[in-house]
Amino acid sequence: MREPVVYIMANRYRGTIYTGVTSDLSRRAYEHRESLMAGFTRQYGCKLLVWYEPQSNMLDAIAREKQIKAGSRNDKIKLIEEMNPDWHDLYPELA
């Protein structure tokens, strides 16, 4: 899946969440899952891909990421649960 994508990782159901953007979701989710990069997701154990949204180009993806990050935690939870009500890990469908 090589296209601009905004995504959300979590450490558990309704736990800590991280919003990011990438052009290669499969690779980036793998990096989070395996804690290959230092930072927020490694520190808080955000290894579950719980939401993603493809975009037509990277500028749109970055703008959408900023919009989501500017929203409240409840807004992010609502977004996740509209797509993935049980917070299942969506990574296996990419691999």
C-alpha positions in Angstrom: 0.0 0.0 0.0 2.2 2.9 -1.3 0.0 6.0 -1.2 -0.3 9.0 1.2 -2.2 7.8 4.3 -3.1 9.3 7.6 -3.2 6.7 10.3 -3.8 6.2 14.1 -1.9 3.7 16.2 -2.9 2.7 19.8 -1.5 0.7 22.6 -4.9 -0.9 23.5 -8.7 -0.4 23.3 -9.3 3.3 24.1 -5.8 3.6 25.3 -2.9 5.9 24.2 -3.2 7.0 20.6 -0.8 8.4 18.0 -1.7 10.1 14.7 0.8 10.1 11.8 1.1 10.4 8.1 3.1 8.2 5.6 3.5 7.2 2.0 4.0 3.5 2.9 1.5 2.4 5.6 2.6 -1.2 5.6 6.2 -0.3 6.3 5.4 2.4 8.8 3.0 0.3 10.8 5.6 -2.5 10.9 8.2 0.0 12.3 5.7 1.0 15.0 4.8 -2.6 15.8 8.5 -3.6 16.1 9.5 -0.5 18.0 12.2 0.2 15.4 12.3 4.0 15.9 12.6 5.9 19.1 9.8 8.2 20.0 6.2 8.5 21.3 4.9 5.2 19.9 7.8 3.1 21.3 7.6 4.9 24.7 3.8 4.2 25.0 3.7 0.9 23.2 1.4 2.0 20.4 1.6 -1.1 18.2 -2.0 -1.5 17.0 -3.0 0.1 13.7 -6.6 1.1 14.5 -7.5 3.6 11.8 -6.3 4.8 8.5 -7.5 7.0 5.7 -5.9 7.2 2.2 -5.4 10.6 0.6 -5.0 11.7 -3.0 -1.6 13.4 -2.4 0.8 14.1 0.4 -0.2 17.7 0.9 -3.8 16.6 1.6 -2.5 13.9 3.9 -0.5 16.4 5.9 -3.4 18.8 6.1 -5.7 16.0 7.3 -3.2 14.8 9.9 -3.0 18.4 11.3 -6.8 18.6 11.4 -7.1 15.3 13.3 -4.3 16.3 15.7 -6.0 19.6 16.4 -9.2 17.8 17.4 -10.0 16.5 20.8 -9.3 13.0 22.1 -13.0 12.2 21.8 -13.0 13.3 18.2 -10.2 10.8 17.5 -12.0 8.0 19.4 -15.2 8.7 17.4 -13.2 8.6 14.1 -11.6 5.3 15.1 -14.9 3.7 16.2 -16.7 4.7 13.0 -14.3 2.5 11.1 -13.2 0.0 13.7 -15.6 -0.1 16.7 -13.7 -2.9 18.5 -10.2 -1.4 17.9 -9.0 -4.5 16.1 -5.4 -4.3 14.8 -5.8 -3.5 11.0 -2.2 -4.3 10.2 -2.8 -8.0 9.2 -5.1 -6.8 6.3 -2.1 -4.8 4.9 0.5 -7.6 5.2 
